[in-house]
């Protein structure tokens, strides 16, 4: 994990949202595949999805209760309209400043690279999770390519960091057969069993 080069006047994370509007089908499918993998661990569970964007991920989960957290109010409004329901709620939260709600499963898709201190965050968040934490991060970005990311992870550093905190972890790359062969092999996924 290394610090990214942030362009002057950029605000990391604010504008980087997957619109799920059908314009980038490959990227959308890659996102869907990560949530499909997460769905294998959510049946009958209370799930918190931190940085849930417009809530599209909730459609891939079999949670008895789903809480989507995000600090982008327009995305939360869209999530509630498109994916809200009796067991799905969407709430405003600045996850770097607020505690993660108690849950069985915590999903952290493409958020760690945006946090000021991702290691402190994951250690603190794990105190509120009973069963499983699912983390995905971009793999091996070129410094400066994504002005919204504060950190750059590569496979080795990500595995070393996560394995240094947690004992029982499964790692996948996006091109692993478990998630989907030959679809954007640019992410690393950790399934952490607590």
Protein Blocks (a to p, Z undefined) as FASTA:
>chain_A
ZZddddehiaehklmcceknopammlmmmmmmmmmmmmmmmgopacddehklnommmmmp
ccfbdcdddfbfklmmmmmmmmgcfkbccddddfklpccdddfbdcdehklmmpmblmlm
mmmmmmmpfkbccddddehiaehklmmbmbdcdfklmmmmmmmmpmbdcdddfklmklog
hiapabccddddZZ
